[in-house]
Each structure stands twice: as structure tokens, then as C-alpha cells.
Amino acid sequence: MVSTGVNYLAILVAGVAYMILGAIWYLPALFGNAWMKGIGKTKEQVSADYSAWKMVWALIGSLIAAYGIARILSYMAAGTIWDAVLIALMAAICFVLTTTFINQSMEGRPLKLFFINGLYNLIGFFIMGLIIGGWR
């Protein structure tokens, strides 16, 4: 495989955009309350469990996901923004959604929680594909 290189600024912006989407997605006014119910915690428990390190690790994970998308795009020499979006969505569906579904099924989590988390990841990967693919 020959790589055409990656745009590290696009990766940074895509990773941060994914984090911003998560910050909005899990607000109580959107899906935060349903998410807390799905994980079996109250707002007080989630707040007490908060750590800045969790946000650092979430950012690192977001950047790794964005880098992975960018690297796959470079190996595949995806030519259009829609190629990038398709590849990002395929990664989300084939890797993120399937493993999330398996884990949540084995943990006995509600199906509604899978849809909250899964849709967040699907839209997040779509946005990362748009950013990385559009910045090539």
C-alpha cells in the first residue's frame, strides 16, 4: 500500500469536532437524560464521577479515530469528499457500531442506549469524514 499522506490539521479539527458533537449530544436537553437512565446513573453520580482526565482520554480517542480515517483515506487514495464520507461511515458501521452493540448486549444495556451512543458515533464519523475529505 502506498500512502498519499495525511493532513494533521484536518485530523486535529475533525477530532475536536467529534468532541464538540459529544458535548452537545449528551446535554440533558438532548440525549443526556436518556443516556444517564440507560447507564443507570443519576446526574449527581455522573457529576461526581467527572474527571478532566476522562476528557483528555476522550480527546485522544477522538484524534486516533480521526487519524485512522485519514490514514485509510490516504491508502485508498479516496478522490472525493463523498469517498471520504463513505469510508468514514463504513468504519463507523463495521467497527464502532458492531463492537458497541456487542458490548452493550453482553452488559445487558437497553437497546435505546445503543441507539443514543451509536447514532452519536455514526454522525461523528460522518462529520470527521466531511472535514478530512474536504480538506484534502
C-alpha positions in Angstrom: 0.0 0.0 0.0 1.2 3.5 -0.8 0.1 6.3 1.4 -0.6 9.8 0.0 0.0 11.3 3.4 -2.4 12.9 5.9 -3.4 16.4 6.8 -2.7 16.7 10.6 -4.5 20.0 10.9 -7.6 18.3 9.4 -7.2 15.4 11.9 -7.0 17.9 14.8 -10.1 19.8 13.7 -12.0 16.6 13.0 -11.1 15.2 16.4 -12.2 18.4 18.2 -15.4 18.5 16.1 -16.2 14.9 17.3 -15.7 16.1 20.9 -17.9 19.1 20.4 -20.6 16.9 18.9 -20.4 14.7 22.0 -20.6 17.7 24.4 -23.8 18.8 22.6 -25.2 15.3 22.1 -25.0 14.3 25.7 -26.6 17.5 27.1 -29.6 16.8 29.3 -31.8 18.8 26.8 -30.9 16.3 24.0 -29.9 12.8 25.0 -28.1 13.2 28.3 -31.0 12.3 30.5 -31.9 9.2 28.4 -28.2 8.3 28.4 -27.9 8.6 32.2 -31.0 6.4 32.6 -29.5 3.9 30.2 -26.3 3.6 32.1 -28.2 3.5 35.4 -26.7 6.7 36.9 -28.1 10.0 38.2 -26.9 13.4 37.2 -25.2 13.6 40.7 -23.4 10.3 40.2 -22.2 11.4 36.7 -21.0 14.7 38.0 -19.2 13.1 41.0 -17.5 10.7 38.6 -16.3 13.5 36.3 -12.6 13.9 35.8 -10.7 16.2 33.4 -8.6 13.2 32.6 -11.7 11.5 31.1 -12.0 14.4 28.7 -8.3 14.2 27.8 -8.7 10.5 27.1 -11.8 11.2 25.1 -9.9 13.8 23.0 -7.0 11.3 22.5 -9.5 8.7 21.3 -11.2 11.2 19.0 -7.9 12.1 17.5 -6.9 8.5 17.0 -10.3 7.8 15.2 -9.7 10.9 13.0 -6.2 9.8 12.3 -7.4 6.3 11.4 -9.9 7.7 8.9 -7.3 10.0 7.4 -4.8 7.1 7.1 -7.4 4.8 5.5 -8.3 7.6 3.0 -4.6 8.1 2.2 -4.1 4.4 1.5 -7.2 4.1 -0.6 -6.5 7.4 -2.5 -10.1 8.5 -2.0 -10.6 11.2 -4.5 -13.8 13.0 -3.4 -15.3 14.2 -0.2 -18.1 11.6 -0.7 -15.5 8.9 -0.9 -14.2 10.1 2.4 -17.7 10.2 3.9 -18.5 6.7 2.7 -15.3 5.3 4.1 -15.8 7.0 7.4 -19.4 5.7 7.6 -18.2 2.2 6.7 -15.7 2.4 9.5 -18.3 3.6 12.0 -20.8 0.9 11.0 -18.4 -2.0 10.6 -16.1 -1.3 13.6 -17.7 1.1 16.1 -21.4 0.2 15.9 -20.8 -3.5 15.8 -18.5 -3.6 18.8 -20.7 -1.1 20.7 -23.7 -3.3 20.0 -21.9 -6.5 21.1 -20.6 -4.9 24.3 -23.9 -3.3 25.3 -25.8 -6.6 24.5 -23.4 -8.6 26.8 -23.7 -5.9 29.5 -27.5 -6.1 29.3 -27.8 -2.4 28.5 -31.1 -1.1 27.0 -31.3 -1.0 23.2 -32.2 2.7 23.5 -28.7 3.3 24.9 -27.2 1.6 21.8 -29.1 4.0 19.6 -28.1 7.0 21.6 -24.4 6.1 21.5 -24.5 4.5 18.1 -26.1 7.5 16.4 -23.6 9.8 18.0 -20.7 7.8 16.6 -22.3 7.5 13.2 -22.9 11.2 12.9 -19.5 11.9 14.4 -17.7 9.8 11.9 -19.8 11.4 9.1 -18.5 14.8 10.3 -15.0 13.6 10.5 -15.2 12.2 7.0 -16.5 15.6 5.8 -13.7 17.5 7.4 -10.9 15.2 6.5 -12.2 14.5 3.0 -13.0 18.1 2.3 -9.6 19.3 3.5 -7.6 17.0 1.1 
